[in-house]
Amino acid sequence: MSIDYYNKNAAEFHADTACVDMAALYEEFLPRLSVGAHIIDAGCGSGRDALAFLQAGFRVTAFDASPSLVAIAQERLGTEKVKLATFNEFSVSEPADAIWACASLLHVPLLELKHTFVHLSEQLKNRGLFYCSFKYGDNETERNGRRFTNLNEALLQQVIQQSDLAIQKTWITGDARPGREDEKWLNAILVKAHGKG
């Protein structure tokens, strides 16, 4: 359902999000990684964050489930191949240092989210980092053909408990898009706990 929305509205979504200033989130995430670390951009959308990571000297593997957004991201990233895949279809041959899932996992139904975290954590090295963000709440909603799973800290803890991920840090931010500052987001940095899973 959400994929259909993004296929039909890819250009508008790109225009709405392409120039959003993400520096504050990058500053939480990137300093925790080693130089040249490999980041998976999970649900990369228009490729905004993947491009920023490449320009900062990181290796990036980007994927999205929307063919229209993959095409936009591919154009933006040039030689970097953007993969077409859902969260549960995606895999890497060598585990990555980090996963970046910015406002993307929120489209996964709550009942499927546990499995999705388990699968994605399998793509990470031990002690690998996993950034994710969700609209702040404790329910599932639908708006304009898109479904959203909203999480608070307790729900996040529940959905990752079957994975080998542990919460390293959570924090709340307002929406970075102009005029939407009142929308609250739950941000989290998870770590793949050594010796589990």
N, C-alpha and C positions, 0 to 999 in steps of 0.2 A: 504494500500500500504506500509506504513512504517512498519506495524506489520510484513508483509511478509519478509521485509528486515531483521528485527531483529531476526525472527525465523530462517532464513537461515544463518545469520552471528553472532549469539549470542556469540559463543566462541571467535571470532575475536574482537567483540565489547567489551567483557569482558576483553580481554587481553589489548586492547587499552586504557581502562578507569579505570581498577581496582586499579591501583597504582597512579593515578593522585593526586597530593597534593592539597587538597581542604581546607586547614587550614584557608586561608584568608577569604573564604566565611563563613565557620563555625563561625569564630570570629565575623563576622557581625551579624550573626543570633542567635546563641545559647545564648549569654549573655543577650539577650532580653527576654529569657524564664525563668520561675521559675524552681527550681530543680525538676526533675522527671516529667516534663511536657509531654503531649502526642502529638507526632508529626506524622502526616500522610506523608509518603514519596510517592508522587504521580508520578507514572511512575518511579519506583525505579530502573529499569534497572538491573544491576548485584548485587544490594544490597550494594554497597560500602558505600553510605551515611547512609543508615539505620543501618548498622553495627557500623559505627562511633558514631551514636547517641545512640545506645544501650550501647556501651562501655563507653559513657560519662554519663550514668545514666538516660537517658530519656526513656519513653515508646514510642514504635514505631508501627504503622500500615503501612505496605508496600504493594503496589500493582503495577501491570504492566499489559499491554494488550497483551504482547508477552508470550505465554506458555514457549518458550525456555528460555527466560530471567527469568521468574518466577521460573523455575527449578534451574537455577544457583543461584539466590538470595536465594531460599529456602535452598539450600545446604550450602550457606555461613552463613545464619542466624540461622541455626539449629532449635531450638524449636519454634522460632517465625514463625507463619504461614504467608506466603506471598500469597496475594489474586490475582486471575486472574480477571481483570476487566478493562474496558475502563474508562476514566475520568467520563463519564456521567452515567456509570453503578454503579460506586463505591458509597457506602454510609456507614456511621457509625451510630451505635445506640445512642452513646453519642457524642456530638460535641467535637472536639479536640481543643487543645491549639494553634496548629500551623500546617501549611501545607508547605512542602518543595517540590517544583516542579522545580528541577534543569535540565535545557536543555531537558525538556519533553513536555511541552505545545507547544513548537515550531512546533510540528508535527500536531497540530490541524489547519484545514483550517481557514483562517481569519474570514469567515462568521459564523463559528461555535464557535469561541473563546469566544464571549460575553456570549453565553449560558453556555459554559463550566465554565467560571469564576463564573457565578451566581450559578450553581449547586455546585461547590466545596466550595464556600463561605458558603453555607448552612450546610456544614460539620464542620464549625468552631464555637467556642464560640464567644460571643461578645468580642471585643477587641483582638480577636485571630489574629495571624500573618500569613502572606502568603508570602513566598519567591518564586520568579520565575525568570527564565533567558531565554533570547531569543538572537539569533544572531542579531546584531545591523543593522537595515535597515528599509525599509518601503515597502517591496514587498513580494511576495510568489515565491519560487523557488523549483526546483526539482533536486536532484543529486543522481545518483546511486540507484534509486528506493526509495528514501526517499523524502518526501515533507517537506518544511520548511516555516514557517510563520515568517518573520523577523519584529521586532518592534523597533521603537524609542520611546522616552518619550511621544510624542504627541499621537502616535497610541495606546500605552499602556493605556493612559488616556481615550481614546475613547472606548477601548474594555472592560474596567471595569466599565464604567459609569452606566450600567444597574444593576450592582451588588451592594452590600452594602460594597464594598471595597474602600479604599482610599489609595493613595500613601503616604507612610511614608518617603521613601528614594529611590533614584535611583543612580546608579553609573556604570561606564563603566570599563570593565576589558579586558585584552587580554586572549586568550585561554590558559588554564593551561597545555595543552598537548605539549610536546617538538616539536619544529619546526612549531607550529601553533600560535605563540604568536601574529602574525599580525591580526588574526581573532578577531574582537571586539564583545564583549557580553554586552547586556543591563541586568543589575541585578536590581531587585526591591524588596523592602520589603513593602508589603501592610498591612493594618490593617482593620479588620472588624469594621466599624464605628457603635458605639452603637446607637440604636434607629432608625436605617434604616433597610429597607428590611422586 
